[in-house]
Amino acid sequence: MDTLTESESRHIAHAARNNEAEVVRLMLQCGFAMTATSQHKATPLHWAGFHGNLEMTRLLLTHGPPLDVRDPDHNGTPVGWAIYGSQHGWFAKTGDYAGTVEAMIAAGSPLPASLSGNTRGSRSASDAWSECGSNLKETTMIPRSCDTMVALGSATVSGQTLFAKNSDRPKNEAQPLAFVERTAHSPDDITGCQFLEIPEVPTTWRHIGSRPYWCWGYEHGFNEHQVVIGNEGLHSKLEYDTPKLIGMELVRLGLERGRTAAEAVEVMTGLITRYGQGVSTACRWPAGTTMDFSSPIRAKPT
């Protein structure tokens, strides 16, 4: 495995993030490193804990993964991620968090001081911690999320519509505000998105968007018609062999082409119907997103 690039070596962490135990098993057999990281610099064991995936946890533990490593974004150990995941994880209602935590404890994982977990059956992840000893050392998990909230004018003192968006991007990722003027386009003009090129429309509207430095699209933004759109990641098992539009591109395209929230929804769903949404299988990344749209008189989640 010495010939793998740094990006290629991370595929085992991406597979763990996607909750794919069998893929992780095959990669371990091929010699992938247990210290590889994916989003939030989390190791495969972090993700196994977050998902409450006991099968993957036991598999990883047989290969001697680091138990006390903390991710730089949340300052959490793998077992801390399991505790947090039992309450806020994608599989909080179905994962075996108590079993996952017990397996980590048995392998020698350090114990946290403050416990918070979701009950599953007769025991919770927190119960598993509490039964394993005293003199606990603190693990801090700082809650972060990718959420959007809208308050229409009828619900605010000022009568104005308020739109709030939290973007849980990595802390070292610059996300500058981009200002783009209204632009008229020729019939043969092409828009170069992240992975695709698509035909332009006659006019794109003036807008401001919060753009991760590496991306053509936006996490959130608003246009001259007071249409506001926010993007949230949605974990998906869908995989594609060809590039498609990604969620942040759809935010920008909706702002460029929509004069109302409803029109932006039509623009974006039309583009998804024609070009699809997601990334290639090489990226091993969530294919879906959810969106929230707002205009002065209407808010529309989709």
Contacts in CASP RR format, 6 or more apart in sequence:
PFRMAT RR
TARGET T0000
AUTHOR 0000-0000-0000
METHOD contacts of the structure
MODEL  1
MDTLTESESRHIAHAARNNEAEVVRLMLQCGFAMTATSQHKATPLHWAGF
HGNLEMTRLLLTHGPPLDVRDPDHNGTPVGWAIYGSQHGWFAKTGDYAGT
VEAMIAAGSPLPASLSGNTRGSRSASDAWSECGSNLKETTMIPRSCDTMV
ALGSATVSGQTLFAKNSDRPKNEAQPLAFVERTAHSPDDITGCQFLEIPE
VPTTWRHIGSRPYWCWGYEHGFNEHQVVIGNEGLHSKLEYDTPKLIGMEL
VRLGLERGRTAAEAVEVMTGLITRYGQGVSTACRWPAGTTMDFSSPIRAK
PT
1 9 0 8 1.000
1 30 0 8 1.000
1 31 0 8 1.000
1 32 0 8 1.000
1 33 0 8 1.000
9 32 0 8 1.000
9 33 0 8 1.000
9 36 0 8 1.000
10 36 0 8 1.000
10 37 0 8 1.000
10 38 0 8 1.000
11 27 0 8 1.000
11 32 0 8 1.000
11 36 0 8 1.000
11 284 0 8 1.000
12 24 0 8 1.000
12 27 0 8 1.000
12 28 0 8 1.000
12 32 0 8 1.000
12 33 0 8 1.000
12 34 0 8 1.000
12 36 0 8 1.000
12 44 0 8 1.000
13 36 0 8 1.000
13 37 0 8 1.000
13 38 0 8 1.000
13 42 0 8 1.000
13 43 0 8 1.000
13 44 0 8 1.000
13 47 0 8 1.000
14 38 0 8 1.000
14 283 0 8 1.000
14 284 0 8 1.000
14 285 0 8 1.000
15 23 0 8 1.000
15 24 0 8 1.000
15 27 0 8 1.000
15 44 0 8 1.000
15 284 0 8 1.000
16 24 0 8 1.000
16 38 0 8 1.000
16 43 0 8 1.000
16 44 0 8 1.000
16 45 0 8 1.000
16 46 0 8 1.000
16 47 0 8 1.000
16 48 0 8 1.000
16 56 0 8 1.000
16 60 0 8 1.000
17 38 0 8 1.000
17 39 0 8 1.000
17 42 0 8 1.000
17 47 0 8 1.000
17 284 0 8 1.000
18 235 0 8 1.000
18 237 0 8 1.000
18 284 0 8 1.000
18 286 0 8 1.000
19 47 0 8 1.000
19 51 0 8 1.000
19 53 0 8 1.000
19 56 0 8 1.000
19 90 0 8 1.000
19 91 0 8 1.000
21 53 0 8 1.000
21 55 0 8 1.000
21 56 0 8 1.000
21 59 0 8 1.000
24 44 0 8 1.000
24 56 0 8 1.000
24 59 0 8 1.000
24 60 0 8 1.000
25 59 0 8 1.000
28 59 0 8 1.000
28 60 0 8 1.000
28 63 0 8 1.000
34 43 0 8 1.000
34 44 0 8 1.000
34 45 0 8 1.000
34 60 0 8 1.000
34 63 0 8 1.000
34 64 0 8 1.000
34 65 0 8 1.000
34 66 0 8 1.000
35 43 0 8 1.000
35 65 0 8 1.000
35 66 0 8 1.000
35 69 0 8 1.000
36 43 0 8 1.000
36 44 0 8 1.000
37 43 0 8 1.000
37 71 0 8 1.000
38 47 0 8 1.000
39 170 0 8 1.000
40 46 0 8 1.000
40 71 0 8 1.000
40 72 0 8 1.000
40 73 0 8 1.000
40 74 0 8 1.000
40 170 0 8 1.000
41 71 0 8 1.000
41 72 0 8 1.000
41 73 0 8 1.000
41 170 0 8 1.000
42 50 0 8 1.000
42 71 0 8 1.000
42 81 0 8 1.000
43 65 0 8 1.000
43 66 0 8 1.000
43 69 0 8 1.000
43 71 0 8 1.000
43 78 0 8 1.000
44 56 0 8 1.000
44 60 0 8 1.000
44 65 0 8 1.000
45 57 0 8 1.000
45 60 0 8 1.000
45 61 0 8 1.000
45 65 0 8 1.000
45 66 0 8 1.000
45 67 0 8 1.000
45 78 0 8 1.000
45 104 0 8 1.000
46 71 0 8 1.000
46 76 0 8 1.000
46 77 0 8 1.000
46 78 0 8 1.000
46 81 0 8 1.000
47 81 0 8 1.000
48 56 0 8 1.000
48 57 0 8 1.000
48 60 0 8 1.000
48 78 0 8 1.000
48 100 0 8 1.000
49 57 0 8 1.000
49 78 0 8 1.000
49 79 0 8 1.000
49 81 0 8 1.000
49 82 0 8 1.000
49 85 0 8 1.000
49 97 0 8 1.000
49 100 0 8 1.000
49 104 0 8 1.000
50 81 0 8 1.000
50 82 0 8 1.000
50 84 0 8 1.000
50 85 0 8 1.000
50 89 0 8 1.000
50 90 0 8 1.000
51 85 0 8 1.000
51 89 0 8 1.000
51 90 0 8 1.000
51 91 0 8 1.000
51 95 0 8 1.000
52 82 0 8 1.000
52 85 0 8 1.000
52 86 0 8 1.000
52 91 0 8 1.000
52 95 0 8 1.000
52 96 0 8 1.000
52 97 0 8 1.000
52 99 0 8 1.000
52 100 0 8 1.000
53 91 0 8 1.000
53 95 0 8 1.000
53 96 0 8 1.000
53 100 0 8 1.000
54 95 0 8 1.000
54 96 0 8 1.000
54 99 0 8 1.000
54 100 0 8 1.000
54 103 0 8 1.000
57 100 0 8 1.000
57 103 0 8 1.000
57 104 0 8 1.000
58 103 0 8 1.000
61 103 0 8 1.000
61 104 0 8 1.000
61 107 0 8 1.000
64 107 0 8 1.000
65 78 0 8 1.000
67 77 0 8 1.000
67 78 0 8 1.000
67 79 0 8 1.000
67 104 0 8 1.000
67 107 0 8 1.000
67 108 0 8 1.000
67 109 0 8 1.000
67 110 0 8 1.000
68 77 0 8 1.000
68 109 0 8 1.000
68 110 0 8 1.000
69 77 0 8 1.000
69 78 0 8 1.000
70 76 0 8 1.000
70 77 0 8 1.000
71 81 0 8 1.000
72 171 0 8 1.000
73 144 0 8 1.000
73 170 0 8 1.000
73 171 0 8 1.000
74 81 0 8 1.000
74 84 0 8 1.000
74 141 0 8 1.000
74 142 0 8 1.000
74 144 0 8 1.000
75 140 0 8 1.000
75 141 0 8 1.000
75 142 0 8 1.000
76 84 0 8 1.000
76 139 0 8 1.000
76 140 0 8 1.000
76 141 0 8 1.000
77 109 0 8 1.000
77 110 0 8 1.000
77 112 0 8 1.000
77 139 0 8 1.000
78 104 0 8 1.000
78 109 0 8 1.000
79 101 0 8 1.000
79 104 0 8 1.000
79 105 0 8 1.000
79 109 0 8 1.000
79 110 0 8 1.000
79 111 0 8 1.000
79 112 0 8 1.000
79 129 0 8 1.000
79 139 0 8 1.000
80 112 0 8 1.000
80 139 0 8 1.000
80 141 0 8 1.000
81 141 0 8 1.000
82 97 0 8 1.000
82 100 0 8 1.000
82 101 0 8 1.000
82 104 0 8 1.000
82 125 0 8 1.000
83 97 0 8 1.000
83 101 0 8 1.000
83 112 0 8 1.000
83 115 0 8 1.000
83 116 0 8 1.000
83 117 0 8 1.000
83 125 0 8 1.000
83 126 0 8 1.000
83 129 0 8 1.000
83 139 0 8 1.000
83 141 0 8 1.000
84 116 0 8 1.000
84 141 0 8 1.000
84 143 0 8 1.000
85 92 0 8 1.000
85 97 0 8 1.000
85 117 0 8 1.000
85 118 0 8 1.000
85 125 0 8 1.000
86 92 0 8 1.000
86 95 0 8 1.000
86 97 0 8 1.000
86 117 0 8 1.000
86 118 0 8 1.000
86 120 0 8 1.000
86 124 0 8 1.000
86 125 0 8 1.000
86 126 0 8 1.000
87 116 0 8 1.000
87 117 0 8 1.000
87 118 0 8 1.000
88 143 0 8 1.000
88 145 0 8 1.000
90 235 0 8 1.000
92 118 0 8 1.000
93 118 0 8 1.000
93 120 0 8 1.000
95 120 0 8 1.000
96 120 0 8 1.000
97 117 0 8 1.000
97 118 0 8 1.000
97 120 0 8 1.000
97 124 0 8 1.000
97 125 0 8 1.000
97 128 0 8 1.000
98 120 0 8 1.000
98 123 0 8 1.000
98 124 0 8 1.000
98 125 0 8 1.000
98 127 0 8 1.000
98 128 0 8 1.000
99 128 0 8 1.000
100 125 0 8 1.000
101 125 0 8 1.000
101 128 0 8 1.000
101 129 0 8 1.000
102 128 0 8 1.000
102 132 0 8 1.000
105 111 0 8 1.000
105 128 0 8 1.000
105 129 0 8 1.000
105 132 0 8 1.000
110 137 0 8 1.000
110 139 0 8 1.000
111 129 0 8 1.000
111 132 0 8 1.000
111 133 0 8 1.000
111 136 0 8 1.000
111 137 0 8 1.000
112 129 0 8 1.000
112 136 0 8 1.000
112 137 0 8 1.000
112 138 0 8 1.000
112 139 0 8 1.000
113 136 0 8 1.000
113 137 0 8 1.000
113 138 0 8 1.000
113 139 0 8 1.000
114 138 0 8 1.000
114 139 0 8 1.000
115 126 0 8 1.000
115 129 0 8 1.000
115 130 0 8 1.000
116 126 0 8 1.000
117 124 0 8 1.000
117 125 0 8 1.000
117 126 0 8 1.000
118 124 0 8 1.000
118 125 0 8 1.000
129 136 0 8 1.000
144 166 0 8 1.000
144 168 0 8 1.000
145 166 0 8 1.000
145 168 0 8 1.000
146 166 0 8 1.000
146 167 0 8 1.000
146 168 0 8 1.000
146 232 0 8 1.000
146 233 0 8 1.000
147 165 0 8 1.000
147 166 0 8 1.000
147 232 0 8 1.000
148 163 0 8 1.000
148 164 0 8 1.000
148 165 0 8 1.000
148 166 0 8 1.000
148 220 0 8 1.000
148 230 0 8 1.000
148 232 0 8 1.000
148 292 0 8 1.000
149 163 0 8 1.000
149 164 0 8 1.000
149 165 0 8 1.000
150 161 0 8 1.000
150 162 0 8 1.000
150 163 0 8 1.000
150 164 0 8 1.000
150 228 0 8 1.000
150 292 0 8 1.000
150 294 0 8 1.000
150 299 0 8 1.000
151 161 0 8 1.000
151 162 0 8 1.000
152 161 0 8 1.000
152 294 0 8 1.000
152 297 0 8 1.000
152 298 0 8 1.000
152 299 0 8 1.000
153 159 0 8 1.000
153 160 0 8 1.000
153 161 0 8 1.000
153 162 0 8 1.000
153 296 0 8 1.000
156 162 0 8 1.000
161 226 0 8 1.000
161 294 0 8 1.000
161 295 0 8 1.000
161 296 0 8 1.000
161 297 0 8 1.000
161 299 0 8 1.000
163 220 0 8 1.000
163 222 0 8 1.000
163 228 0 8 1.000
163 230 0 8 1.000
163 292 0 8 1.000
163 294 0 8 1.000
165 210 0 8 1.000
165 219 0 8 1.000
165 220 0 8 1.000
165 230 0 8 1.000
165 292 0 8 1.000
167 175 0 8 1.000
167 210 0 8 1.000
167 219 0 8 1.000
167 220 0 8 1.000
169 175 0 8 1.000
169 212 0 8 1.000
169 219 0 8 1.000
173 212 0 8 1.000
173 213 0 8 1.000
173 214 0 8 1.000
174 212 0 8 1.000
174 213 0 8 1.000
175 210 0 8 1.000
175 211 0 8 1.000
175 212 0 8 1.000
175 213 0 8 1.000
175 219 0 8 1.000
176 210 0 8 1.000
176 211 0 8 1.000
176 213 0 8 1.000
177 208 0 8 1.000
177 209 0 8 1.000
177 210 0 8 1.000
177 211 0 8 1.000
178 208 0 8 1.000
178 209 0 8 1.000
178 210 0 8 1.000
178 211 0 8 1.000
178 218 0 8 1.000
179 207 0 8 1.000
179 208 0 8 1.000
179 209 0 8 1.000
180 204 0 8 1.000
180 206 0 8 1.000
180 207 0 8 1.000
180 208 0 8 1.000
180 256 0 8 1.000
181 206 0 8 1.000
182 203 0 8 1.000
182 204 0 8 1.000
182 205 0 8 1.000
182 206 0 8 1.000
182 224 0 8 1.000
183 203 0 8 1.000
183 204 0 8 1.000
184 202 0 8 1.000
184 203 0 8 1.000
185 200 0 8 1.000
185 201 0 8 1.000
185 202 0 8 1.000
185 203 0 8 1.000
185 204 0 8 1.000
186 200 0 8 1.000
187 202 0 8 1.000
189 199 0 8 1.000
189 200 0 8 1.000
190 197 0 8 1.000
190 198 0 8 1.000
190 199 0 8 1.000
190 200 0 8 1.000
191 197 0 8 1.000
191 198 0 8 1.000
191 199 0 8 1.000
191 200 0 8 1.000
191 253 0 8 1.000
192 198 0 8 1.000
192 216 0 8 1.000
193 216 0 8 1.000
193 217 0 8 1.000
193 245 0 8 1.000
193 249 0 8 1.000
193 253 0 8 1.000
194 215 0 8 1.000
194 216 0 8 1.000
194 217 0 8 1.000
194 243 0 8 1.000
194 246 0 8 1.000
194 248 0 8 1.000
194 249 0 8 1.000
195 243 0 8 1.000
195 244 0 8 1.000
195 245 0 8 1.000
195 246 0 8 1.000
195 279 0 8 1.000
195 280 0 8 1.000
196 243 0 8 1.000
196 244 0 8 1.000
196 245 0 8 1.000
196 275 0 8 1.000
198 271 0 8 1.000
198 275 0 8 1.000
201 256 0 8 1.000
201 257 0 8 1.000
204 256 0 8 1.000
204 257 0 8 1.000
205 223 0 8 1.000
205 224 0 8 1.000
205 225 0 8 1.000
205 255 0 8 1.000
205 256 0 8 1.000
205 257 0 8 1.000
205 258 0 8 1.000
205 259 0 8 1.000
206 223 0 8 1.000
206 224 0 8 1.000
207 221 0 8 1.000
207 222 0 8 1.000
207 223 0 8 1.000
207 224 0 8 1.000
207 252 0 8 1.000
207 255 0 8 1.000
207 256 0 8 1.000
208 221 0 8 1.000
208 222 0 8 1.000
208 223 0 8 1.000
209 218 0 8 1.000
209 219 0 8 1.000
209 220 0 8 1.000
209 221 0 8 1.000
209 222 0 8 1.000
209 252 0 8 1.000
209 255 0 8 1.000
210 218 0 8 1.000
210 219 0 8 1.000
210 220 0 8 1.000
210 221 0 8 1.000
211 217 0 8 1.000
211 218 0 8 1.000
211 219 0 8 1.000
211 248 0 8 1.000
211 252 0 8 1.000
212 219 0 8 1.000
212 248 0 8 1.000
215 246 0 8 1.000
215 248 0 8 1.000
215 249 0 8 1.000
216 248 0 8 1.000
216 249 0 8 1.000
216 252 0 8 1.000
217 246 0 8 1.000
217 247 0 8 1.000
217 248 0 8 1.000
217 249 0 8 1.000
217 251 0 8 1.000
217 252 0 8 1.000
218 229 0 8 1.000
218 231 0 8 1.000
218 248 0 8 1.000
218 251 0 8 1.000
218 252 0 8 1.000
218 255 0 8 1.000
219 230 0 8 1.000
219 231 0 8 1.000
219 248 0 8 1.000
219 251 0 8 1.000
220 228 0 8 1.000
220 229 0 8 1.000
220 230 0 8 1.000
220 231 0 8 1.000
220 251 0 8 1.000
221 228 0 8 1.000
221 229 0 8 1.000
221 230 0 8 1.000
221 251 0 8 1.000
221 255 0 8 1.000
222 228 0 8 1.000
222 229 0 8 1.000
222 255 0 8 1.000
223 255 0 8 1.000
223 256 0 8 1.000
223 258 0 8 1.000
225 258 0 8 1.000
225 259 0 8 1.000
225 260 0 8 1.000
225 295 0 8 1.000
226 295 0 8 1.000
226 296 0 8 1.000
227 254 0 8 1.000
227 255 0 8 1.000
227 258 0 8 1.000
227 259 0 8 1.000
227 260 0 8 1.000
227 261 0 8 1.000
227 263 0 8 1.000
227 264 0 8 1.000
227 293 0 8 1.000
227 294 0 8 1.000
227 295 0 8 1.000
228 293 0 8 1.000
228 294 0 8 1.000
228 295 0 8 1.000
229 251 0 8 1.000
229 254 0 8 1.000
229 255 0 8 1.000
229 264 0 8 1.000
229 291 0 8 1.000
229 292 0 8 1.000
229 293 0 8 1.000
229 294 0 8 1.000
230 251 0 8 1.000
230 291 0 8 1.000
230 292 0 8 1.000
230 293 0 8 1.000
231 247 0 8 1.000
231 248 0 8 1.000
231 250 0 8 1.000
231 251 0 8 1.000
231 289 0 8 1.000
231 290 0 8 1.000
231 291 0 8 1.000
232 289 0 8 1.000
232 290 0 8 1.000
232 291 0 8 1.000
232 292 0 8 1.000
233 247 0 8 1.000
233 286 0 8 1.000
233 288 0 8 1.000
233 289 0 8 1.000
233 290 0 8 1.000
234 286 0 8 1.000
234 288 0 8 1.000
234 289 0 8 1.000
234 290 0 8 1.000
235 286 0 8 1.000
235 288 0 8 1.000
236 286 0 8 1.000
236 287 0 8 1.000
236 288 0 8 1.000
238 278 0 8 1.000
238 287 0 8 1.000
238 288 0 8 1.000
239 281 0 8 1.000
239 287 0 8 1.000
240 278 0 8 1.000
240 279 0 8 1.000
240 280 0 8 1.000
240 281 0 8 1.000
240 287 0 8 1.000
241 280 0 8 1.000
241 281 0 8 1.000
242 280 0 8 1.000
243 279 0 8 1.000
243 280 0 8 1.000
244 275 0 8 1.000
244 276 0 8 1.000
244 277 0 8 1.000
244 278 0 8 1.000
244 279 0 8 1.000
245 253 0 8 1.000
245 271 0 8 1.000
245 272 0 8 1.000
245 275 0 8 1.000
245 276 0 8 1.000
245 277 0 8 1.000
245 278 0 8 1.000
246 277 0 8 1.000
246 278 0 8 1.000
246 279 0 8 1.000
246 289 0 8 1.000
247 277 0 8 1.000
247 278 0 8 1.000
247 288 0 8 1.000
247 289 0 8 1.000
247 291 0 8 1.000
248 289 0 8 1.000
250 268 0 8 1.000
250 271 0 8 1.000
250 272 0 8 1.000
250 277 0 8 1.000
250 289 0 8 1.000
250 291 0 8 1.000
251 291 0 8 1.000
253 267 0 8 1.000
253 268 0 8 1.000
253 271 0 8 1.000
254 264 0 8 1.000
254 267 0 8 1.000
254 268 0 8 1.000
255 264 0 8 1.000
257 263 0 8 1.000
257 264 0 8 1.000
257 267 0 8 1.000
258 264 0 8 1.000
258 267 0 8 1.000
260 295 0 8 1.000
260 298 0 8 1.000
261 293 0 8 1.000
261 294 0 8 1.000
261 295 0 8 1.000
261 298 0 8 1.000
261 299 0 8 1.000
261 300 0 8 1.000
262 293 0 8 1.000
262 298 0 8 1.000
262 300 0 8 1.000
264 293 0 8 1.000
265 291 0 8 1.000
265 293 0 8 1.000
265 300 0 8 1.000
265 302 0 8 1.000
268 291 0 8 1.000
269 302 0 8 1.000
277 287 0 8 1.000
277 288 0 8 1.000
277 289 0 8 1.000
278 287 0 8 1.000
278 288 0 8 1.000
279 285 0 8 1.000
279 287 0 8 1.000
290 301 0 8 1.000
290 302 0 8 1.000
291 301 0 8 1.000
291 302 0 8 1.000
292 299 0 8 1.000
292 300 0 8 1.000
292 301 0 8 1.000
292 302 0 8 1.000
293 299 0 8 1.000
293 300 0 8 1.000
293 301 0 8 1.000
293 302 0 8 1.000
294 300 0 8 1.000
END
